[in-house]
Amino acid sequence: MNAVELAPTTPKPPAAAAPLPPVHPDPAPLPTLPGAIVENILRAAFVEDAPYGDITSATLLPAHATATAWLVAREPGIFSGGDVFTAAMVMQDPAAEVERLVADGQPFATGQRIMGVTGLARAVLTAERIALNLTQRMSAIATQTAEYARQIEGTGARVTDTRKTTPGLRALERYAVRCGGGHNHRFSLSDAVLAKDNHLAVLTGGDPARLTAALAGVRAQLPHTVHFEVEVDSIEQIEPVLAAGVDTIMLDNFTLDQLVEGVALVNGRALVEASGNVNLATIAGIARTGVDIISVGALTHSVRALDLGLDIAIEAAGSRQ
């Protein structure tokens, strides 16, 4: 069968700009994305995007035609999603050959090739949008996290994510945070006790005098392996919460002066987390107050997808017998 001719999806990329600096000179090993989780996410995505197949590719392209395509950066960033891109392509064509040119957690420049795939043309084009959607979002999260991490470098504070993630994609988005040099907070409601204002209102019946006793009762029930964190929104709550034996105290929407005062009050008796009003303009000042952890919902809940594209290599089109 003759090779299929595919028009290029975009003009020739511009000359490569200088890549971003590495996230860390010697980055810690990234966690492994469980294959079963990736597979489940992709299966759901393909059921949504091609419930009865890709009728465009099936109609236009010969069944045995092959194509080579490159994942190309239209802007600089930090990559995340290599395993996801690979799994998406292989799910549509088990014989597809995928080449990884940029590792997860590493920077790329505008115009740079990040990954390559050679496989059945129908499969490559069916998988294209799913692979792009996920790697664009994951790389955006990694890139934004790296920007936050650079702002607090050398302070001793950690930037962490939150549960403000896209339903169904939390594992991918939290992994992307790690690719950007950030840290993970509790993964789910099942992982740790984190008592927030609404929990405390119910627990104490609105009576601040009951706070220590109520929280101490909770502490007594917990196995020693379960982390116990409590959110406070005033300086006055810090001592009663610490008296209950919590592991971490979250200072929510504190001013910089209040954070300094809060850290001094805690004085090493628990980890101190800052939350609320955290952005790229404020995080450095927050880190300098001495807090241990800074949780940032914006890492995952409001990122703009990074501009990545899939370009077909015309000269590599062929046929699989």
C-alpha positions as CSV (number, residue, x, y, z in Angstrom):
1,M,0.0,0.0,0.0
2,N,1.3,3.5,-0.8
3,A,2.4,5.7,2.0
4,V,-0.2,8.1,3.1
5,E,0.6,11.8,2.6
6,L,-0.2,13.9,5.6
7,A,0.0,17.7,5.6
8,P,2.1,19.3,8.3
9,T,0.0,20.4,11.3
10,T,1.9,23.6,11.9
11,P,4.5,25.8,10.2
12,K,8.2,25.1,10.8
13,P,9.0,25.8,14.5
14,P,11.0,28.9,15.2
15,A,14.6,28.7,16.2
16,A,15.0,27.3,19.7
17,A,15.4,29.7,22.5
18,A,17.6,29.0,25.5
19,P,16.1,26.4,27.7
20,L,15.0,27.1,31.2
21,P,17.5,26.3,33.9
22,P,17.2,22.8,35.5
23,V,14.8,22.7,38.4
24,H,17.5,21.3,40.7
25,P,21.2,20.8,40.0
26,D,20.7,17.2,41.3
27,P,17.0,16.5,41.4
28,A,15.7,13.8,43.8
29,P,14.3,10.8,42.0
30,L,10.7,11.3,40.9
31,P,8.0,9.0,42.1
32,T,6.7,6.4,39.7
33,L,3.3,6.9,38.1
34,P,1.5,3.6,38.6
35,G,0.7,2.1,35.2
36,A,-2.8,1.0,36.3
37,I,-3.7,4.6,37.2
38,V,-2.4,5.9,33.9
39,E,-4.3,3.2,32.0
40,N,-7.6,3.9,33.8
41,I,-7.3,7.6,33.1
42,L,-6.5,7.0,29.4
43,R,-9.3,4.5,28.9
44,A,-11.8,6.9,30.3
45,A,-10.4,9.7,28.1
46,F,-10.7,7.6,24.9
47,V,-14.2,6.4,25.8
48,E,-15.1,10.1,26.0
49,D,-13.2,11.2,22.9
50,A,-13.7,8.2,20.6
51,P,-16.5,6.1,22.0
52,Y,-17.1,4.3,18.6
53,G,-13.7,5.0,17.1
54,D,-12.1,7.9,15.2
55,I,-14.3,8.1,12.0
56,T,-12.1,10.8,10.5
57,S,-8.9,8.9,10.7
58,A,-10.6,5.6,9.7
59,T,-12.2,7.3,6.7
60,L,-9.2,9.3,5.4
61,L,-6.2,7.1,6.2
62,P,-5.2,3.6,4.9
63,A,-5.3,1.0,7.6
64,H,-1.6,0.1,7.3
65,A,-0.2,3.6,6.7
66,T,2.5,4.6,9.3
67,A,3.6,8.0,10.4
68,T,6.3,9.5,12.6
69,A,5.3,12.5,14.8
70,W,7.1,14.8,17.2
71,L,5.9,16.4,20.3
72,V,7.2,19.9,19.9
73,A,7.3,22.9,22.3
74,R,5.8,26.2,21.1
75,E,7.0,27.8,24.3
76,P,9.6,27.0,27.0
77,G,8.8,25.0,30.1
78,I,9.4,22.0,32.3
79,F,8.2,18.7,30.9
80,S,5.9,16.2,32.7
81,G,3.9,13.4,31.2
82,G,6.3,11.2,29.3
83,D,4.7,8.0,30.5
84,V,1.3,9.3,29.8
85,F,2.2,10.3,26.2
86,T,3.8,6.8,25.7
87,A,0.8,4.9,27.1
88,A,-1.7,6.9,25.0
89,M,0.1,6.0,21.8
90,V,0.7,2.4,22.7
91,M,-2.9,2.0,23.8
92,Q,-4.0,2.8,20.2
93,D,-1.1,0.9,18.6
94,P,0.7,-1.7,20.8
95,A,3.5,-1.8,18.2
96,A,4.2,1.9,18.3
97,E,7.7,3.0,19.0
98,V,8.1,6.0,21.3
99,E,11.3,8.0,21.8
100,R,11.7,10.2,24.8
101,L,14.0,13.2,24.2
102,V,13.3,15.2,27.3
103,A,12.9,13.5,30.7
104,D,10.2,14.4,33.1
105,G,11.3,17.3,35.3
106,Q,13.7,18.7,32.8
107,P,13.5,22.0,30.9
108,F,12.8,22.5,27.2
109,A,13.0,25.4,24.8
110,T,10.7,26.8,22.2
111,G,10.9,24.7,19.1
112,Q,12.5,21.8,20.9
113,R,11.4,18.2,20.2
114,I,10.3,16.6,23.4
115,M,9.1,13.1,22.4
116,G,8.7,11.2,19.1
117,V,6.4,8.4,18.0
118,T,6.3,6.1,15.0
119,G,3.2,4.0,14.6
120,L,0.1,3.4,12.6
121,A,-1.1,6.8,11.3
122,R,-4.7,6.2,12.4
123,A,-3.5,5.4,15.9
124,V,-1.2,8.3,16.2
125,L,-3.9,10.8,15.1
126,T,-6.5,9.1,17.3
127,A,-4.2,9.4,20.4
128,E,-3.0,12.9,19.5
129,R,-5.5,15.1,21.4
130,I,-5.6,12.9,24.5
131,A,-1.8,12.8,24.6
132,L,-1.6,16.6,24.1
133,N,-4.3,17.5,26.5
134,L,-2.6,15.6,29.4
135,T,1.0,16.5,28.6
136,Q,0.1,20.2,28.1
137,R,-1.6,20.3,31.5
138,M,1.0,18.3,33.3
139,S,3.8,20.4,31.8
140,A,2.0,23.6,32.7
141,I,1.7,22.5,36.3
142,A,5.4,21.5,36.4
143,T,6.4,24.8,34.9
144,Q,4.3,26.9,37.3
145,T,5.5,24.8,40.3
146,A,9.2,25.4,39.2
147,E,8.5,29.2,39.2
148,Y,7.1,29.0,42.8
149,A,10.0,26.8,43.9
150,R,12.6,29.2,42.5
151,Q,11.1,32.1,44.5
152,I,11.7,30.3,47.9
153,E,15.0,28.7,47.1
154,G,17.4,28.7,50.0
155,T,14.7,29.6,52.6
156,G,14.1,26.1,53.9
157,A,10.4,26.2,53.2
158,R,8.6,23.7,50.9
159,V,6.0,24.6,48.4
160,T,3.2,22.0,48.3
161,D,0.1,21.3,46.3
162,T,-3.5,20.9,47.6
163,R,-6.6,18.8,46.8
164,K,-7.7,21.5,44.4
165,T,-7.2,19.2,41.4
166,T,-9.1,18.2,38.3
167,P,-11.5,15.4,39.2
168,G,-10.0,12.1,38.0
169,L,-6.6,13.6,37.2
170,R,-5.2,14.1,40.7
171,A,-2.5,11.4,40.4
172,L,-1.2,13.0,37.2
173,E,-1.4,16.6,38.5
174,R,0.3,15.8,41.8
175,Y,3.1,13.9,39.9
176,A,3.5,17.0,37.8
177,V,4.0,19.1,40.9
178,R,6.9,16.8,41.8
179,C,8.4,17.3,38.3
180,G,8.5,21.0,39.0
181,G,10.4,20.7,42.2
182,G,7.4,20.9,44.5
183,H,6.1,18.6,47.2
184,N,2.9,16.8,47.8
185,H,0.4,17.4,50.6
186,R,-2.0,14.6,51.6
187,F,-3.2,12.9,48.5
188,S,-6.8,12.3,49.7
189,L,-9.1,12.5,52.6
190,S,-8.0,9.0,53.6
191,D,-4.4,10.0,54.2
192,A,-4.3,12.3,57.2
193,V,-6.5,14.2,59.6
194,L,-6.7,17.9,58.6
195,A,-9.2,19.7,60.7
196,K,-10.4,23.0,59.1
197,D,-12.7,25.8,60.3
198,N,-15.9,24.0,59.5
199,H,-14.7,20.8,61.3
200,L,-13.8,22.8,64.3
201,A,-17.1,24.7,64.4
202,V,-19.0,21.4,64.5
203,L,-16.5,19.7,66.9
204,T,-16.6,22.5,69.5
205,G,-20.2,23.7,69.0
206,G,-18.8,27.1,68.4
207,D,-17.2,27.3,71.9
208,P,-13.5,28.2,71.7
209,A,-13.0,27.0,75.3
210,R,-13.6,23.5,74.2
211,L,-11.0,23.5,71.4
212,T,-8.1,21.8,73.3
213,A,-10.1,19.1,74.9
214,A,-12.0,18.3,71.7
215,L,-8.8,18.0,69.7
216,A,-7.0,16.1,72.4
217,G,-9.8,13.6,72.2
218,V,-9.2,13.2,68.5
219,R,-5.5,12.8,69.0
220,A,-6.1,10.0,71.5
221,Q,-8.1,8.1,68.9
222,L,-5.5,8.3,66.1
223,P,-2.9,5.6,65.4
224,H,0.6,6.9,65.8
225,T,1.1,6.6,62.0
226,V,-1.7,9.1,61.2
227,H,-0.6,12.7,60.7
228,F,-2.8,15.3,62.6
229,E,-3.0,18.8,61.3
230,V,-5.3,21.7,62.3
231,E,-6.0,25.0,60.6
232,V,-6.2,28.2,62.6
233,D,-7.3,31.6,61.5
234,S,-6.1,33.7,64.5
235,I,-3.1,33.9,66.8
236,E,-5.3,33.2,69.8
237,Q,-6.1,29.6,68.5
238,I,-2.4,28.6,68.3
239,E,-1.7,27.7,71.9
240,P,-5.0,25.8,72.4
241,V,-4.3,23.8,69.3
242,L,-0.7,23.0,70.2
243,A,-1.8,21.9,73.6
244,A,-3.7,19.1,71.9
245,G,-0.5,17.6,70.5
246,V,-1.0,18.3,66.7
247,D,1.8,17.5,64.2
248,T,1.2,20.5,62.0
249,I,-0.6,23.8,62.5
250,M,-1.8,25.6,59.4
251,L,-1.9,29.4,59.6
252,D,-4.6,30.4,57.2
253,N,-4.7,33.9,55.6
254,F,-2.2,35.3,58.2
255,T,-0.4,38.6,57.4
256,L,3.4,38.5,57.2
257,D,3.6,40.0,60.7
258,Q,1.2,37.4,62.0
259,L,3.1,34.6,60.4
260,V,6.3,35.8,62.1
261,E,4.5,35.9,65.5
262,G,2.9,32.5,64.8
263,V,6.2,30.8,64.0
264,A,7.7,32.2,67.2
265,L,4.8,31.0,69.3
266,V,5.0,27.5,67.9
267,N,8.7,27.5,68.5
268,G,9.4,24.1,66.9
269,R,6.6,22.3,68.7
270,A,4.9,21.4,65.4
271,L,5.4,22.0,61.7
272,V,4.0,25.3,60.5
273,E,2.1,25.6,57.3
274,A,1.1,28.9,55.6
275,S,-2.0,28.9,53.4
276,G,-4.1,31.5,51.7
277,N,-3.1,34.6,49.7
278,V,-0.1,32.8,48.2
279,N,1.0,33.8,44.7
280,L,4.3,34.4,42.9
281,A,4.4,38.0,44.3
282,T,3.9,37.0,47.9
283,I,5.5,33.5,48.4
284,A,9.1,34.7,48.9
285,G,8.0,37.0,51.8
286,I,5.9,34.2,53.3
287,A,8.9,31.8,53.1
288,R,11.1,34.3,54.9
289,T,8.8,34.3,58.0
290,G,10.2,30.9,58.9
291,V,7.2,28.7,58.0
292,D,8.0,25.1,57.0
293,I,5.4,24.5,54.4
294,I,3.5,26.8,52.0
295,S,0.5,25.2,50.3
296,V,-0.5,26.7,47.0
297,G,-3.8,25.8,45.3
298,A,-2.9,27.7,42.2
299,L,-0.3,25.0,41.3
300,T,-3.1,22.9,40.0
301,H,-6.5,24.7,40.0
302,S,-5.8,27.6,37.6
303,V,-2.9,26.8,35.3
304,R,-2.9,27.7,31.6
305,A,-2.1,24.7,29.4
306,L,1.4,24.9,28.0
307,D,1.5,25.2,24.2
308,L,2.8,21.9,22.8
309,G,2.0,20.5,19.4
310,L,2.3,17.2,17.5
311,D,4.0,17.6,14.2
312,I,3.9,14.9,11.5
313,A,7.2,14.2,9.7
314,I,6.2,13.9,6.1
315,E,9.4,12.2,5.0
316,A,8.9,9.4,7.5
317,A,5.4,8.3,6.3
318,G,5.3,4.7,5.3
319,S,3.3,1.5,5.5
320,R,3.3,-1.5,7.9
321,Q,2.8,-4.8,6.2
